[in-house]
Amino acid sequence: MKQTLFLLTFIASKLLLGQQTLSVNKVTGDQSVFSGIVSTTGKNLSYDEIQGSPYLDKNFYQARVATDYEEVPVRYNSYKDEIEFQKDGKAQVLPKDEKFSKIEIKSPIQTFILLKGQDDIAGYFIELVNGKNSLYKKVKTIFRDAVPAANSYASDKPAQFKIQDPVYYIKIENSFIKKPKNQKEILEQFPNRKEEINTFFKSNKIKFDKDEDLIKLVTFLNQN
């Protein structure tokens, strides 16, 4: 009797947990992706007609988009600064809500964080280090419209997407070091750790435009 009661309780709890897994579709409605751009000439250009890509990676990858929500395949549109998810073969846009502020791609492992600050510290950032001090990377893609040839000796320039150099941000408490450039900027934020930070830089040749170097720096800053 006790075993039967335990089994029924176990099954009921499993069913309840299953009911608590929410569908992203029910929150977003139908926000299908418009895969194109209206050029300055008024012509509608599909993404396939434009050189390059608005995506960091065109493929969809399984991801956790929020607590208690189903996992869905996602990709990042770095031109529109949008997370797209795939449901029933359709690409839709994930709303920029607080509940969807951390997108965790399972494989290859990658996390997007939604920040809502001022100026350019807003939108989706790739989280490289999470901790007391965090490291974020912003990647933008711009659109360059087609340019007709100036004369018969020149060639037309096709419309294209152009990915920009990444911009790095180190979050320290309630402030950011935007695009850190040198050791001095780090020391200014950590005056009480001057000696150990100087020792770290002497032992490590840090390039401030490299993921791996900045990850090493911020990981070190989180040690104390």
Disulfide bonds with the S-S distance in Angstrom:
none
